[in-house]
Amino acid sequence: MALELCCDQCGDRFQASPETPAPAIQEAMASPCGHWFFLEDGATFEDMIHSTLLEQGAIRCTECGLPVSLCESSFMQGAEGHPQTDLPSGW
């Protein structure tokens, strides 16, 4: 399973395993094809989401400022067998 952040307005999405270490999340979001969401500090993606929801009350899209949806989804694998952390709009 994966956790997915999704902006219903803009269509930006970001998906990763809950156990993904924070540095890997930050690197994926900072990549040229990544979608950036402000997340508080945490050891894993799940910890970062939890901290943000406790501190901010919502995770907001950096494009439109609206709260994003959080859901669990099937974990997609990239072409090389690595977790796919960036999904195209409309997925």
Sequence and secondary structure as in RCSB ss.txt:
>XXXX:A:sequence
MALELCCDQCGDRFQASPETPAPAIQEAMASPCGHWFFLEDGATFEDMIHSTLLEQGAIRCTECGLPVSLCESSF
MQGAEGHPQTDLPSGW
>XXXX:A:secstr
 EEEEE TTT  EEEE TT BHHHHHHHHHSTT   B     SBHHHHHHHHHHHHSS BBTTT  B EEEEE  
 B TTSSB     TT 
